[in-house]
Amino acid sequence: MKYQLQIFAQILLTFRYGRDDEEVMGLKLSNESVLCVEQIYPLLPGAPIPQPLTKCQEVLMKRLGPNAHLVNLKLNHAVPASVRLLPAKEYRGAAIGINYDLRIYAGKVYE
């Protein structure tokens, strides 16, 4: 069976307003929102042409070799800033505040 590999990138915003250890009986003290999802490999027809590389990107592409691919994800300018709240009591769980996560998914599409 023949397949094609596809890779997707996703930016996830997590707003946590309570401690992990206070989540009981299905009560979840955080909200998650997917801000951006894009297929990064193979490039889709009509995908925007990458802009000229910055100096940092040039250095990274040289160090990572010929199999490196440039990924450019755009966020809306209205997204909130990353904020971290420090609880009064000692706490070692997930950070309270706003966090951004970059997630990369790979999958096979069978023909």
C-alpha positions as CSV (number, residue, x, y, z in Angstrom):
1,M,0.0,0.0,0.0
2,K,1.4,3.4,-1.0
3,Y,1.3,6.4,1.3
4,Q,2.3,10.0,1.4
5,L,3.8,11.7,4.5
6,Q,2.2,14.9,5.6
7,I,3.4,17.2,8.4
8,F,1.3,19.8,10.1
9,A,2.2,22.6,12.6
10,Q,-0.2,24.0,15.2
11,I,0.1,26.9,17.6
12,L,-2.0,26.4,20.7
13,L,-2.8,29.0,23.3
14,T,-3.5,27.8,26.9
15,F,-5.0,30.0,29.5
16,R,-4.7,28.4,32.9
17,Y,-6.4,30.2,35.7
18,G,-6.2,27.6,38.5
19,R,-3.8,25.0,39.9
20,D,-3.6,21.4,38.6
21,D,-4.2,20.0,42.0
22,E,-7.5,21.9,42.4
23,E,-9.0,20.2,39.3
24,V,-11.5,17.7,40.7
25,M,-14.6,15.9,39.4
26,G,-14.0,16.9,35.8
27,L,-13.6,20.6,36.6
28,K,-10.8,21.9,34.3
29,L,-9.2,25.2,35.3
30,S,-7.8,26.1,31.8
31,N,-9.0,26.9,28.3
32,E,-7.3,26.0,25.1
33,S,-7.6,27.6,21.7
34,V,-5.9,26.6,18.4
35,L,-4.6,29.8,16.9
36,C,-3.0,28.5,13.7
37,V,-2.8,25.2,11.8
38,E,-0.8,24.8,8.6
39,Q,0.5,21.9,6.5
40,I,4.2,22.4,6.4
41,Y,5.2,19.4,4.3
42,P,4.7,18.9,1.4
43,L,3.9,22.5,0.6
44,L,0.4,22.9,-0.8
45,P,0.0,24.3,-4.3
46,G,-0.5,28.1,-4.1
47,A,1.3,28.3,-0.7
48,P,2.9,31.7,-0.2
49,I,6.5,31.9,-1.3
50,P,8.9,32.2,1.6
51,Q,10.3,35.7,2.2
52,P,14.1,36.3,2.1
53,L,15.8,34.5,5.0
54,T,17.0,36.5,8.0
55,K,20.6,36.1,9.2
56,C,19.5,33.8,12.0
57,Q,17.5,31.6,9.6
58,E,20.4,31.4,7.2
59,V,22.8,30.2,10.0
60,L,20.2,27.6,11.2
61,M,19.6,26.3,7.6
62,K,23.4,25.9,7.1
63,R,23.8,24.1,10.5
64,L,20.8,21.8,10.0
65,G,21.7,20.7,6.5
66,P,19.8,20.1,3.2
67,N,16.8,18.3,4.9
68,A,15.8,21.4,6.9
69,H,12.6,23.2,5.9
70,L,11.7,26.7,6.7
71,V,8.4,27.1,8.6
72,N,6.7,30.4,8.8
73,L,3.5,30.6,10.9
74,K,1.6,33.8,11.3
75,L,-0.4,34.8,14.3
76,N,-3.1,37.5,14.5
77,H,-1.7,40.7,16.0
78,A,-4.5,40.7,18.6
79,V,-3.4,37.6,20.5
80,P,-2.6,38.2,24.2
81,A,0.9,38.4,25.5
82,S,2.4,35.5,27.4
83,V,1.7,36.0,31.1
84,R,2.8,34.0,34.1
85,L,1.1,34.3,37.5
86,L,3.0,33.3,40.6
87,P,0.8,31.8,43.3
88,A,1.4,32.7,47.0
89,K,1.8,29.0,48.0
90,E,4.6,26.8,46.6
91,Y,3.3,25.2,43.5
92,R,5.1,22.8,41.1
93,G,2.3,22.1,38.5
94,A,1.6,23.6,35.1
95,A,2.2,27.3,34.9
96,I,-0.7,29.6,35.7
97,G,-1.3,32.3,33.0
98,I,-1.1,32.3,29.2
99,N,1.2,29.9,27.4
100,Y,1.8,29.2,23.8
101,D,2.8,25.8,22.5
102,L,4.0,24.8,19.0
103,R,2.9,21.3,18.1
104,I,4.1,19.3,15.1
105,Y,2.1,16.4,13.8
106,A,3.1,13.8,11.2
107,G,0.7,11.5,9.5
108,K,0.4,9.1,6.5
109,V,-2.3,9.5,3.8
110,Y,-2.8,6.1,2.2
111,E,-3.7,6.0,-1.5
